[in-house]
Amino acid sequence: MSLRVLTGIKPTGVPHLGNYVGAIRPAVAASEAPGVESFFFLADYHALISTQDPLRVQRSTLEVAASWLACGLDPERVAFYRQSDVPETTELTWLLTCVAGKGLLNRAHAYKAAVDRNRAEGEDDDAGVTAGLYMYPVLMAADILLFNANRVPVGRDQVQHIEMARDFAQRFNHLYGEHFTLPEAAIEEQVATLPGLDGRKMSKSYDNVVPLFAPREQLRKLVFSIVTDSRAPGEPKDTEGSSLFQLYQAFAGADETAAMRKAYAEGIAWGEAKERLFERIDAELAPLRDRYQALVADPAGIERVLRAGGERLRDGQARPFLARLREAVGLRDLGARGDAVAGEGGEAKAAPPVFKQYREADGRFHFKLVDGERLLLQGDGFESPRDCGRVVAALKSGGADARIDDAGRVWLGEAAVGTLGEGVDADALLRALGRFLEDAE
């Protein structure tokens, strides 16, 4: 089974070198790894929370899409789509809203920060706070859970949102049966952070960035404006703490980096070091820059790519998944019975038993198998949702490897995985597990 990795990209204009080295380049490389199913989406619904300029939203979406495609993202290999092209996302948002705890949303970092600012300024707690900002974590959860992503690469400031998505998924699974995979945050501890022109972290808020697709002459001018110390040519220079060296290292190979380190020790002039840095960056970015310009010049082409990506996902995954979720919560055909479906000849066929997965207060992950109100099997606690999911998947395969001892403990191989419900015998459990195979056929 492949590992599903989902990455949301907020359209905020053309990326800079820091975005490229820290996020785009490694994400594109990771998407080419075997056994990985990658989802990349342009989070244009999220952009509306902070941007009310329609032209800016449109232009930024074009620029960001062109940037990722120019940097090598292959829409034939990965799922590349625009959030607003998959309306099932917003329907799922409402389903999750109906199980999301308001108290949990009250603790969301962005909302709390807005409230704190208002209090500091003597304003009402919710002054200027939109429902969009408040509900941001639910929309983000829908993005992730719609495709049952296993892993979501995020910075530490976004980990809370993944934990909230897990909470919503657990509550839904507990109420309606096992539908959602519990996602995990993938915190990239080694993500490169590039210094900007002034030595601080490269950031638009500091106005110290180098645009990723700056024309060659502008790129050269910006590189030569990087702040350095006053050491003269011939005087040895430190690589430690040198913004120029860090930038060079982010683009150069091991041999080139070693050569530059040696040049520093031998007293290379800052002008020559900057020239080497400029040529090294330009060598990598020049072909990307050309592709970017061609892509931006053909917005209709990018539109076709995004729409095609969205339609493939809707047809293959989003629509059928939402249909199952609608059925689960009771948004059903009124001609069907609520507790059964019609079998051959019109006779009633009992609804199948359901696995429910959830997390207890001790942090461990559990499951249970229920048939209506009857508890058939209470699962043990597991360290991770993946371990819990593997046991559920094995039991769903019909329980061929399951055995039940005299104490009512259920085993898979050499591992005990749960306990029979009160009044449930071994045959009843095995019959229930066999139903999963029948339904699959």
N, C-alpha and C positions, 0 to 999 in steps of 0.2 A: 504494500500500500504506500502511495506517495505521500510526502510531507507537503502540506499546503501552507504556503507563506503568503501573507497579504500585506501590501504596502500602500498606504494612502498618500497621495501627493497633493498638497494644497496649492492651487494656482495663485502664486504671488509674484509673477514676473519672471524674467530670465534669471536662471541661477548664477551664482558666482563660483570662483574656484573652490571655496570651502565646501559648498554644496556638492560639487563634482567629486572631490576627493573623499569627502566624508560620507556621502550617501549614494550618489548616482553611480559612480564607477563600481563600488563594491556590490551594490544591489544588482546591477546588470550582470556582473560576473557570477554572483550567486544564483541568478536565474538560469544559468546554463549548466548547473550541477545536475548530475543524474539523480533521479528519484525525488526531485523537487517540482511541485506544481505551483507556479508563481502567479499571483494576482496583483496587478498594478492598476490603481484607479485614480482619476483626477477628481478630487473632493470639491466639486463646484457647489454642492449644497452647503458644505461647511463654509465656503468662502462668503456666502451671503450673510453669515452672522456678523462679519466685521466689515463688509464692503457693500455699499449701496449704490455703487457706480456700475451700471450695466455694461458700459463699454470696457471698463477696466476688467470686469469678470471675464468677458468674452476674449479680450486681447491676452490676458494672463493665461487663460486656458489654452489658447493657441500656442503661446510661447513655451509654456511648460511641456505640453505634449511634443512639440517640435524638439525641445531640448533632450528629452529622454529618448526619442527615436533617433536623433542625431548621434547620441552617445552609445548606440548599439542595441537598445531594447528591441527585441524581435516580436512583433505582434502575432506572428504565426506560431511562435513557440510559447509565449506567455499570454495570459488574459490581460489585455490592456483596454480599458474602457473608461467612460465618463460616468460618474456616479448618477447623474440625472437621467442617463439613458437606461437605467435599470430601476423603474418605478416600484418594483417589488421591495426595494430598500425602504421606501417610505411607508409601505403597508406593514412591513415587519416592524418598523419603528413604533407604529401604534400598538401592535400586539405586545411588544416589549414594554411600552409605556404602561400597559395595564397590569404588569407584574413588577414594575420597577418601584422601589420604595422611595418616597419623597425624602425621607430622612437621609438616605444615601446620596441623593442628588444634591441635597443641601450642603454636603461635605465636599462636593467637587471643587478642585483647586481654583478653576477659573471663576466660578460663581462666588466662592468665598473671597477671592481677591477683589472682585468687584464690590462686594458688600463691605469689605474692610476699607476700601478707598472711599466709599460713600460715608461711612461712619467717621473717618478721619476728617472729611470735609463738612461734617454736620448735616449730611443729606439723609433722606429716607434710605433704608437698607437697599431697596430695590430700584432706586432712581436710575434710569437709563439702562436697566437690565432687561433684555428681551427674553421672551420664552425660548427663542432659538439658542441663546447662550446657556440658559438653564438646562435645556434638553439636549445639548451637544453630546453628552456621554451616551444617551440612548441612541442617537443617530449613529454614532461611532460604533456602538455595539451591534447595530443592525448591519453596518458595512461588513463587520467581521463574521457575524453569525450566519448571515445569508448564505455564505459559501463554506461554512464550517471550517474556517481556517484553523490550523493547528498552532501556528506561530505568527506573531506580529512584531516586526522589528520597530522598536520605539526608543526614544530617549528616556532617561529616568523620570522626567517630568510628566511623561505620558503613561507610566506604569499604572497609575490609579485607574485610568480609563479601561485598561485591559482587565483589571480586577473587578471593575463594575460590570463589564460585559460578562464575565464569568458568573457574577452574582445573578444577573438577569437570566442567563441561560439556565442556571441551577434552579431558579424559582419556576421557570417555565417547564423544565423537565419534570420537576417534582409534581406540578399540577397536571400536566398533559402527557406525560410519557417522555421517553428519551428521544429527543429530536436534535439537540444541539451538542456539538463538540465543545468542550471547555477550552478556550484558547489560552496560550501562554505568551507572555511578553518575552521577546528576544532582545535583551539589552546588550548592545554592542560596546563592550568595555574598551575595545581597542580602536574605536572609530577615530580616524585622524581629525584633529582640529587644527586648521591652518591659521597662522597669524595673518593679520591684515597689514595694510601699508604702514600703519603706525605701531605695529608690534602687538596690539591687542588682538583678541579673537576676531577673525574676519566676520563681520556682521553688517547688514544694511543699516542697523540702528546706530552704528559707529561711523557710518559713511567712510569705511576704509576697505571696501571690497574691490576685487578685480573681476569684472563681468566675465563670465565663462566664454562668451563669444565676441569679446571686444576685437575690433579690427586689429590687424598686425601692428600698425604704427601706434594705435592707442595702447595696446598691450605693452609695447616697448616703453612708452612714456610712463605708464603706471609702474612697471617693474623698476624703472630707474628712479622712481619717487619713493621707494621703500626706505624707511629710516634705518640708518646704520650708525656705528659709532665713529669717532674721529681718528681711529688708527690709520696711519699713513701706509702707502705702498711699501712693501718690504718688511713691515712689522707684522709678526705673527698675530693671527686672529682666532678667537674662540668660536667653535661651532655651537657650543652650549649657549642657548638663549638667543642665537642669531636667527631672526625671522627669515632672512634671505636663505640661510642654509636649510631651515626647515621646509621652506617652499621647494627648494631644489630637491631635497630628499624625497618629497612627495611625488615627484615626477620622474626621478632618475632611477636607474637600476643600481644594483649593489656595487658594481665596478665603477660606475660614474660617481656614485656617492663617495666611494673611497678616494677617488682621484680629487674630488672637490675638497674633501677633508684634508688631504695632503697639501693642496694648494693654500688652504687657510693657514696651515702650520708654516708654510713657506712665505706667507705674507702677500698673498694675491691682492691686487688693488681692488677696491670696492667696485669701481667701474667695470673692470674685467669680470668680476664675479656676477655682477648684474647682467652683463651681456650673455654670459654662459647660461644663467637662469632663464633669461628671456628666450634664447634659442631653444633651450630644452623644453620649455612649456609650449612654445609655438609649434615645435615639431609634433607634439602629441595633439594639440588642439586644432591645427590648421585644417586637417581633413574633416574634423567634426564641425568646424565653423562653416565650411563649404556646404556640408549636408544640412546644417541648420538653416542657412540662408535659403537653400532650395526648398526646404520643407515649409518655412514661413511664407514663402512666395506662392505656395499652393495650399491655402487653407481648406479648399474643398477636398483635397486629397487626405488631409489629416482628419477631416470630418468623416470621410468614408471609413477610415481605419477605426475611429472610435465607435461609430455606429455599428460597424460589423462586429467589433469586439463585444459590444453590449448585447446585440441580438443573439450571438452565439451563446452567451451566458444565460440570457433569458430563456431561450428555447431548451438548452441542455440542462440547466440547473435551477434558475430562480423561479420560473413559473411552476414546474412540478413540485418544487420544495414548498412554495407558498400554498399550493393546493393542499398538500398534506397538512400544513400548519392550520389552514382554515378548517379542514376536517377535524383536526385535533381539538380546536377550541369551540367547535359547534357551529361554525358558519357553513352549514351543510344544505344539501338538497332537501327540501321539506318533505319529499316523498319517501325519504329513507328514515328508518327507525333510528332513534338516538342511541339505543343500546345494542343494535344488531344491524347487519346488512343482509340483503336478500341473497340466498344461495340459489342453486339450480332448482328449477321448478317452483320458485317463489317461496320456498321454505326459509325460515329465519336461520341465519348462521351467526352464532355467537361471536361477539368481538373478541379478538385474540388477547392473550395476556400482554402486559406492558412492563418493560424495564424502566425504572426511574433512577437517575443518577443525581447525586447531590453531595454537598460538602457540609460536614458537621462543624460545630464550634471548635473542636480540637484540631481542625485543619486537615483532617483525613477525609478521603473520598470514599463514598459508599454507594451501593446500589440496592434496589429491591425489585422483586418480580411480583406484580400484583395481577389478580384476575378480578376485575371489578373492585369490590371492597375487600376481597380476601387476599391476605398476604401469603404468597407461596414460598418465597425465599428472601431472607434478609441477608444481604451481603456483608462481608467484613469490611474493615477500613483499609484503605490503600494510601500509599505515600503520594501518588500522583494520579491525575485524571487519566493519563494514558494507561497506567497499570490497571485501573478500574475498568476502563474501556475494553482492554484486551480480554479480561475475564468475561465481560458481558458479551463480546463478540464470540468467544468460544462457546458460551452457553447457548447463544442464538443459533449456532451451527447444528443444534439439535441435541446437545448434551451427550454426544456419543462417548466422550471421555470422562463424563461425570460419574461419580459414585457417591452413595450416601451410606454413612456408617450407622451403627445402632443408636448412636446418640443424636442422630438427626443432623450431623455435620455433613456438608456437601464439599466434595473434593474434586479438583481437576489435577490429575496426575498425583504428585506428591504434595500439593499445596491445598490447604483448606481455604475455601473461598466464601463460605456462608453457612447459614443454619436454616433448616426448614421452618416455615411458619407454623403456628400453633394448629394442631389437628390435621396437618398436611403429611401424607405419607410419600414414600419414595416414588411410587407409581404415578401419583397425581402430579408430582413435579416433572417427571420424565415425559408424561403425556403433554403437559403444558409446553415444555421445551420443544417437543416434536411438532407443535403447532407452527413454530417459526419456519421449519422446513417446508411444511405443507403450504403455508402462505407464500413462501418464496417460489414454489413451483407453480 
